[in-house]
């Protein structure tokens, strides 16, 4: 039975519940990866790369959170009015995220060009979290018999 199948009964998960659960797991996975990988990077490389990784991870997690909130706000605004929301706020938030990334990259590059690898790895946390989530959901689907 599908989670969206009305015949599945009251215990069936709604699409909104599913997305909320996935987004929460993605956020927690990114935080866990940042906390677990930073010490390993510190040991394998140097403190500068580990700190750059953490800064990149913080920016990536904040960016993910802001993007989620923006999309939810746009959805609520469209749902309540039936019209396309103003793009000024959306563009401002979009640009703010990239200005933040640019400022962090500039600060890190001023310290050491080698630390850029740590920053890029940290900014890649959402990609790793999405891959982990995809494997997890595939496992759940196969276990449930599709």
ABEGO torsion letter per residue (X at the ends): XBAABAAAEAABBBAAAAAAAAAAAAAAAAAAAAAAAAAAAAAABBAAAAAAAAAAAAAAAAAAAAAAAAAAAAAAAAAAAGBBBBAAAAAAAAAAAAAAAAAAAAAAAAABAAAAAAAAAAAAAAAAAAAAAAAAAAAAAAAAGX
